Amino acid sequence: MSTLAPTTAASPDAAGRRKVIRRAIVAGSIGNFVEQFDYGLYGYMAPVLASSFFPASDHTASVLSAYAVIAIACLVRPLGGSLLGRWGDRFGRKRVLLWTVVFMGISTALIGVLPTYGQIGLAAPLILLVLRVVQGMVAGGEYVGAVAFVVEWAEPRRRAYYTSFASNSCFFGILAGAGVAALMSAVCTDAALHSWGWRIPFLAVLPLCLVGMWLRSRIGETPEFEAATEHGTNVVAAPFREALRSQWRPILVFCGASIMLAILSYTWVTFYPEYLSDTLGLSQSSAWLSNMISVAVLIPLVPVAGIISDRIGRKPMLITGAVACIVLVPLAFWVGERGTFAAAVGSQLIYLVPEFFLTGIVTVCAAELFATRTRFSASSIAYNSSFSIFMGITPFVATLLVSAFGTIYAVWVYLAAAAVLALVVITVFMKETYRSELAADKFAR
């Protein structure tokens, strides 16, 4: 089945079709923005949240506890992804994405009104953990569902380009989270920030989610899903089980290829600013600003990478990115060791090279590797079994490695091991998907 046929049928006029695609991109991406705004905000605010929700007697232990909450929340993503994926493959992408943005907004806003450890003791971190677990379960289906939604609306030969905007919504969210954290740090005294200032950004998520609900309610179901489940005759009764049975090979391929990006990205946006301030002595505001600059530089480059990948394929981009992880990340760390603001910016600009080749391409592969009938379930299993788990544990593991070995190059070894695994998987087992039909099983014998 051709992906072009249902899209053309839905929108005969090319300009009209692209207008609908742009609306689908915005609607699909708003939840990613909210998710990463919260994640970036939590990561940047980790030192403040650590003192608010955990005993302050040991700063390192408190920060590790704050990161552990992220890790635990990410560990439950496979469960949330399996549930939401099942519903998304049976009832449609749009319906599930409407509910994910609702629960994302409520759980994030509730963090902004939580009492602290000093007020209610151990109950404070426990309630925080429960809310983060809810967010983790919702996020387990949000990102892959949004990516499937965008890819299934996109023109066949521009899928990486269009999907790059879904990737960029994550970076916009991280950038916004960093910007708000920096703003609150600048306008509040240290006492005010620890007392009430940190709450405001979490509460601000609620109106964003209302906008997301409105946007998603105004866009229809994807033509690809409607064509694949025409008249309800092709709906899979048990998509999760069917995905494991028929899509286990591409699931394993995606896992092997994507772990390196999870480690690369969340070392950069969550762990590294904290390392710059706590270990290298840069002020916290300078560390945040340097990270914001690098994220802002990457944003316009991600669509460029999508355009290139739509012309040369996914595998060349991923292989180049894996090699760049091994070769350039230690150089980035070496530059950053100077401990100046300029060095912090320079190190992170070097870090962008592997990000350029990997970020948007891994995203589009999360949809292209799987057939339409089980895409939501299969991509949820794959993404959450690899990317989400390593995304969650990486700040914790990186902090632990530096503490244990006394050098940030231990983090590079951790990343390099994942990059070597990815090189083997991509070169030996991965099939090219950039010209494939979405409905087809790419790994069928």
C-alpha positions as CSV (number, residue, x, y, z in Angstrom):
1,M,0.0,0.0,0.0
2,S,1.4,3.4,-0.9
3,T,1.5,6.1,1.7
4,L,0.9,8.7,-1.0
5,A,-2.5,7.5,-2.1
6,P,-4.4,8.1,1.1
7,T,-2.8,11.4,1.7
8,T,-3.5,12.5,-1.8
9,A,-7.1,11.4,-1.4
10,A,-7.5,13.4,1.7
11,S,-6.0,16.6,0.2
12,P,-6.0,16.7,-3.6
13,D,-4.4,20.1,-3.7
14,A,-0.7,20.1,-2.8
15,A,-0.8,23.5,-1.0
16,G,-3.9,22.4,1.0
17,R,-2.2,19.1,1.8
18,R,0.9,20.8,3.2
19,K,-1.3,23.2,5.2
20,V,-3.0,20.2,6.9
21,I,0.5,18.6,7.4
22,R,1.7,21.8,9.2
23,R,-1.3,21.7,11.5
24,A,-0.7,18.0,12.2
25,I,3.0,18.8,13.1
26,V,1.9,21.5,15.5
27,A,-0.8,19.4,17.1
28,G,1.5,16.4,17.4
29,S,4.4,18.4,18.7
30,I,2.7,20.4,21.5
31,G,2.7,17.4,23.9
32,N,6.4,16.8,23.2
33,F,7.1,20.4,24.1
34,V,5.2,20.1,27.4
35,E,6.9,16.8,28.3
36,Q,10.4,18.2,27.6
37,F,9.7,21.5,29.2
38,D,8.9,19.6,32.4
39,Y,11.9,17.3,32.0
40,G,14.3,20.1,31.3
41,L,12.9,22.2,34.1
42,Y,13.1,19.4,36.5
43,G,16.7,18.6,35.4
44,Y,17.8,22.3,35.6
45,M,16.0,22.7,38.9
46,A,17.4,19.5,40.4
47,P,19.6,21.2,43.0
48,V,16.6,23.3,44.2
49,L,14.2,20.4,44.1
50,A,16.7,18.2,46.0
51,S,16.8,20.7,48.9
52,S,13.0,21.0,48.8
53,F,12.1,17.3,48.7
54,F,15.0,15.5,50.3
55,P,17.1,15.8,53.4
56,A,19.7,18.6,53.0
57,S,22.4,17.0,55.1
58,D,24.3,15.5,52.0
59,H,24.0,17.6,48.9
60,T,25.3,14.9,46.5
61,A,22.9,12.3,47.9
62,S,20.0,14.8,47.6
63,V,20.8,15.5,43.9
64,L,21.2,11.8,43.2
65,S,17.8,11.3,44.8
66,A,16.3,13.9,42.6
67,Y,17.8,12.2,39.6
68,A,16.7,8.8,40.8
69,V,13.1,10.1,40.7
70,I,13.6,10.8,37.0
71,A,15.1,7.3,36.5
72,I,12.2,5.6,38.2
73,A,9.6,7.6,36.3
74,C,11.3,6.6,33.0
75,L,11.4,2.9,34.1
76,V,7.6,2.8,34.1
77,R,7.4,4.2,30.6
78,P,7.2,0.8,28.9
79,L,4.1,0.0,30.9
80,G,2.4,3.3,29.9
81,G,3.6,2.9,26.4
82,S,2.2,-0.6,26.1
83,L,-1.3,0.5,27.3
84,L,-1.4,3.7,25.2
85,G,0.1,1.9,22.2
86,R,-2.6,-0.7,22.3
87,W,-5.3,2.0,22.4
88,G,-3.6,4.0,19.7
89,D,-3.5,1.0,17.3
90,R,-7.1,0.0,18.0
91,F,-8.9,3.4,18.3
92,G,-6.6,5.8,16.6
93,R,-3.7,8.2,17.3
94,K,-5.7,11.3,17.8
95,R,-7.9,10.0,20.6
96,V,-4.9,8.8,22.7
97,L,-2.9,12.0,22.1
98,L,-5.8,14.1,23.4
99,W,-5.8,12.2,26.7
100,T,-2.0,12.2,27.1
101,V,-1.8,16.0,27.0
102,V,-4.5,16.2,29.6
103,F,-2.8,14.0,32.1
104,M,0.6,15.5,31.4
105,G,-0.7,19.0,32.3
106,I,-2.5,17.9,35.5
107,S,0.4,15.8,36.9
108,T,3.0,18.6,36.1
109,A,0.9,21.4,37.6
110,L,0.3,19.3,40.8
111,I,4.1,19.3,41.4
112,G,3.9,23.1,41.7
113,V,1.6,22.8,44.7
114,L,3.3,20.0,46.6
115,P,4.4,20.6,50.2
116,T,8.1,20.1,50.9
117,Y,10.1,17.7,52.9
118,G,10.4,20.3,55.7
119,Q,6.6,20.5,55.8
120,I,5.4,16.9,55.6
121,G,8.6,14.8,55.8
122,L,9.0,11.6,53.9
123,A,5.5,12.0,52.3
124,A,6.8,14.8,50.1
125,P,9.3,12.8,48.0
126,L,6.8,9.9,47.9
127,I,4.1,12.1,46.4
128,L,6.6,13.6,44.0
129,L,7.6,10.1,42.9
130,V,3.9,9.2,42.3
131,L,3.3,12.2,40.1
132,R,6.5,11.6,38.2
133,V,5.5,8.0,37.7
134,V,2.1,9.2,36.2
135,Q,4.1,11.5,34.0
136,G,6.4,8.7,33.0
137,M,3.5,6.4,32.0
138,V,1.8,9.1,30.0
139,A,5.1,10.1,28.3
140,G,5.6,6.4,27.4
141,G,2.9,6.9,24.7
142,E,3.1,10.6,24.1
143,Y,6.3,10.9,22.1
144,V,6.0,7.8,19.9
145,G,2.3,8.5,19.3
146,A,3.1,12.1,18.2
147,V,5.9,10.8,15.9
148,A,3.6,8.2,14.4
149,F,0.9,11.0,14.0
150,V,3.3,13.3,12.2
151,V,4.9,10.6,10.0
152,E,1.6,9.2,8.9
153,W,0.5,12.7,7.8
154,A,3.8,13.6,6.1
155,E,4.6,13.4,2.4
156,P,6.5,10.1,1.8
157,R,9.7,11.7,0.5
158,R,9.9,14.3,3.3
159,R,9.2,12.3,6.4
160,A,12.5,13.0,8.1
161,Y,12.1,16.7,7.4
162,Y,8.6,16.9,8.8
163,T,9.5,14.7,11.8
164,S,12.4,17.0,12.6
165,F,9.9,19.5,13.8
166,A,8.6,16.9,16.3
167,S,12.3,16.5,17.5
168,N,12.7,20.2,17.6
169,S,9.6,20.6,19.8
170,C,11.6,18.6,22.4
171,F,14.5,21.0,22.1
172,F,12.2,24.0,22.3
173,G,10.7,22.5,25.4
174,I,14.1,21.9,27.0
175,L,15.2,25.5,26.0
176,A,12.0,26.9,27.5
177,G,12.6,24.9,30.7
178,A,16.1,26.1,30.9
179,G,15.1,29.7,30.1
180,V,12.4,29.8,32.8
181,A,14.7,28.2,35.3
182,A,17.4,30.8,34.5
183,L,14.8,33.6,34.7
184,M,13.5,32.5,38.1
185,S,17.0,32.2,39.3
186,A,17.7,35.8,38.1
187,V,14.6,37.5,39.4
188,C,14.3,35.6,42.7
189,T,16.6,35.7,45.7
190,D,18.1,32.3,46.6
191,A,15.7,32.1,49.6
192,A,12.7,33.0,47.4
193,L,13.7,30.5,44.7
194,H,13.9,27.7,47.2
195,S,10.7,28.8,49.0
196,W,8.2,29.5,46.1
197,G,10.0,30.5,42.9
198,W,10.5,27.0,41.7
199,R,6.7,26.3,41.8
200,I,5.7,28.9,39.2
201,P,7.1,27.2,36.1
202,F,5.4,23.9,36.9
203,L,2.1,25.7,37.3
204,A,2.6,27.4,34.0
205,V,2.4,24.1,32.2
206,L,-1.4,23.8,32.7
207,P,-2.5,26.6,30.2
208,L,0.0,25.1,27.7
209,C,-1.8,21.8,27.9
210,L,-5.2,23.5,27.4
211,V,-3.7,24.9,24.1
212,G,-2.5,21.4,23.2
213,M,-6.0,20.0,23.8
214,W,-7.5,22.6,21.5
215,L,-5.0,22.0,18.8
216,R,-5.3,18.2,18.8
217,S,-9.1,18.4,18.8
218,R,-9.0,20.4,15.5
219,I,-7.0,17.9,13.5
220,G,-8.4,14.6,12.0
221,E,-7.1,11.1,12.3
222,T,-4.1,10.3,10.1
223,P,-4.9,9.1,6.5
224,E,-2.4,6.3,6.9
225,F,-4.2,4.9,10.0
226,E,-7.6,5.2,8.4
227,A,-6.4,3.4,5.2
228,A,-4.8,0.6,7.2
229,T,-7.9,0.1,9.3
230,E,-10.5,0.8,6.7
231,H,-14.0,-0.2,7.8
232,G,-12.5,-1.5,11.0
233,T,-11.7,-4.8,9.3
234,N,-7.9,-4.6,9.7
235,V,-7.8,-3.4,13.3
236,V,-5.5,-5.7,15.3
237,A,-7.3,-7.1,18.3
238,A,-4.2,-7.4,20.4
239,P,-1.6,-5.0,18.9
240,F,0.9,-5.3,21.7
241,R,1.1,-9.1,21.4
242,E,1.1,-8.9,17.6
243,A,3.9,-6.3,17.7
244,L,6.1,-8.6,19.8
245,R,5.3,-11.6,17.5
246,S,5.8,-9.9,14.1
247,Q,8.0,-6.9,14.8
248,W,10.5,-8.2,17.3
249,R,13.4,-7.8,14.9
250,P,12.9,-4.1,14.1
251,I,12.2,-3.6,17.8
252,L,15.6,-5.0,18.7
253,V,17.3,-3.0,15.9
254,F,15.8,0.2,17.1
255,C,16.8,-0.5,20.7
256,G,20.4,-1.2,19.7
257,A,20.6,1.9,17.5
258,S,18.9,4.4,19.9
259,I,20.6,3.9,23.3
260,M,23.6,6.0,22.3
261,L,21.4,9.0,21.5
262,A,19.6,8.7,24.9
263,I,22.9,8.7,26.7
264,L,24.3,11.5,24.4
265,S,21.4,13.8,24.7
266,Y,20.6,13.5,28.4
267,T,24.2,13.7,29.4
268,W,24.2,17.0,27.6
269,V,21.0,18.6,28.6
270,T,20.6,17.3,32.2
271,F,23.9,16.2,33.6
272,Y,26.4,18.5,32.0
273,P,25.2,21.9,33.2
274,E,25.2,20.5,36.8
275,Y,28.7,19.2,36.2
276,L,29.9,22.6,34.9
277,S,28.6,24.3,38.1
278,D,29.2,21.7,40.8
279,T,32.6,20.3,39.6
280,L,34.2,22.9,37.3
281,G,33.1,25.9,39.4
282,L,31.1,27.8,36.8
283,S,28.2,29.7,38.2
284,Q,24.8,28.0,37.9
285,S,23.4,30.8,35.7
286,S,26.4,30.6,33.4
287,A,26.1,26.8,33.1
288,W,22.5,27.1,32.2
289,L,23.1,29.9,29.7
290,S,25.9,27.9,27.9
291,N,23.5,25.0,27.6
292,M,20.7,27.2,26.3
293,I,23.0,28.6,23.6
294,S,24.0,25.2,22.4
295,V,20.3,24.0,22.3
296,A,19.4,27.2,20.4
297,V,22.1,26.5,17.8
298,L,21.0,22.9,17.2
299,I,17.3,23.8,16.6
300,P,17.7,25.2,13.1
301,L,20.1,22.4,12.2
302,V,17.7,19.5,12.9
303,P,15.5,20.2,9.8
304,V,18.7,20.4,7.7
305,A,19.6,17.0,8.9
306,G,16.1,15.8,8.0
307,I,16.5,17.1,4.5
308,I,19.8,15.4,4.0
309,S,18.5,12.1,5.4
310,D,15.5,12.3,3.0
311,R,18.0,12.4,0.2
312,I,20.8,10.0,1.3
313,G,19.0,7.7,3.7
314,R,18.9,6.9,7.5
315,K,21.8,4.6,7.8
316,P,24.6,6.9,6.6
317,M,23.4,9.6,9.1
318,L,23.2,7.1,12.0
319,I,26.7,5.6,11.3
320,T,28.3,9.0,11.0
321,G,26.6,10.0,14.3
322,A,27.9,6.9,16.1
323,V,31.4,7.6,15.0
324,A,31.1,11.2,16.1
325,C,30.0,10.0,19.5
326,I,33.2,8.0,19.9
327,V,35.6,10.6,18.4
328,L,34.2,14.0,19.3
329,V,32.6,13.7,22.8
330,P,36.0,13.3,24.6
331,L,37.2,16.4,22.7
332,A,34.1,18.3,23.9
333,F,34.8,17.2,27.5
334,W,38.5,18.2,27.2
335,V,37.5,21.7,26.0
336,G,35.0,22.1,28.8
337,E,37.6,21.2,31.5
338,R,39.0,24.8,31.1
339,G,36.1,25.8,33.4
340,T,35.3,29.1,31.6
341,F,32.0,30.2,30.1
342,A,33.6,30.3,26.6
343,A,34.9,26.7,27.1
344,A,31.5,25.6,28.3
345,V,29.9,26.9,25.2
346,G,32.6,25.6,22.9
347,S,32.5,22.1,24.4
348,Q,28.7,21.9,23.8
349,L,29.0,23.2,20.3
350,I,31.3,20.3,19.6
351,Y,28.8,18.0,21.2
352,L,26.2,19.2,18.6
353,V,28.0,17.3,15.8
354,P,26.8,13.8,16.8
355,E,23.5,15.3,17.8
356,F,23.0,16.7,14.3
357,F,23.4,13.3,12.7
358,L,21.3,11.3,15.2
359,T,18.5,13.3,16.8
360,G,15.9,13.7,14.0
361,I,16.9,10.4,12.3
362,V,16.4,8.2,15.3
363,T,13.0,9.9,15.7
364,V,11.8,9.1,12.2
365,C,13.1,5.6,12.5
366,A,10.9,5.1,15.5
367,A,7.9,5.2,13.1
368,E,9.4,4.0,9.8
369,L,10.7,0.7,11.1
370,F,7.2,-0.6,11.9
371,A,4.1,-1.4,10.0
372,T,1.1,0.8,10.4
373,R,-1.3,-1.7,12.0
374,T,1.0,-2.1,15.0
375,R,3.2,1.1,14.7
376,F,2.0,2.7,18.0
377,S,2.5,-0.5,20.0
378,A,5.8,-1.6,18.4
379,S,7.4,1.9,18.5
380,S,6.3,2.2,22.2
381,I,7.9,-1.1,23.1
382,A,11.1,-0.2,21.2
383,Y,11.4,3.4,22.3
384,N,10.6,2.8,25.9
385,S,12.7,-0.3,26.2
386,S,15.8,1.6,25.1
387,F,15.6,5.4,24.8
388,S,13.3,6.2,27.7
389,I,15.1,3.9,30.2
390,F,18.5,5.2,29.3
391,M,17.2,8.8,29.1
392,G,16.0,8.4,32.7
393,I,19.1,6.7,34.2
394,T,21.8,8.6,32.4
395,P,21.9,11.7,34.7
396,F,22.1,9.4,37.7
397,V,24.7,7.0,36.1
398,A,26.8,9.9,34.9
399,T,26.8,11.6,38.3
400,L,27.7,8.2,39.9
401,L,30.5,7.6,37.4
402,V,32.1,10.9,38.0
403,S,31.8,10.5,41.7
404,A,33.3,7.0,41.6
405,F,36.2,7.5,39.1
406,G,36.8,11.3,39.6
407,T,36.7,12.0,35.9
408,I,34.0,12.9,33.3
409,Y,35.8,10.6,30.8
410,A,34.1,7.7,32.6
411,V,30.9,9.1,31.1
412,W,32.5,9.0,27.7
413,V,33.3,5.3,28.1
414,Y,29.7,4.7,29.0
415,L,28.6,6.5,25.8
416,A,31.2,4.9,23.6
417,A,30.1,1.4,24.6
418,A,26.6,2.3,23.4
419,A,27.9,3.8,20.2
420,V,29.9,0.7,19.3
421,L,26.8,-1.4,19.9
422,A,24.9,1.0,17.6
423,L,27.5,0.7,14.9
424,V,27.2,-3.1,14.8
425,V,23.4,-3.1,14.8
426,I,23.0,-0.4,12.1
427,T,25.6,-1.7,9.7
428,V,24.7,-5.4,10.1
429,F,21.0,-5.7,11.0
430,M,19.3,-2.4,10.0
431,K,17.5,-2.1,6.7
432,E,17.2,1.2,5.0
433,T,13.7,2.8,5.4
434,Y,13.8,6.2,3.8
435,R,12.1,5.1,0.6
436,S,9.9,2.4,2.2
437,E,6.1,2.3,2.3
438,L,4.8,2.9,5.8
439,A,2.2,0.1,5.8
440,A,4.8,-2.6,4.8
441,D,6.7,-4.8,7.2
442,K,10.3,-3.9,6.4
443,F,11.6,-7.1,8.0
444,A,9.2,-9.6,6.4
445,R,10.8,-12.6,4.8
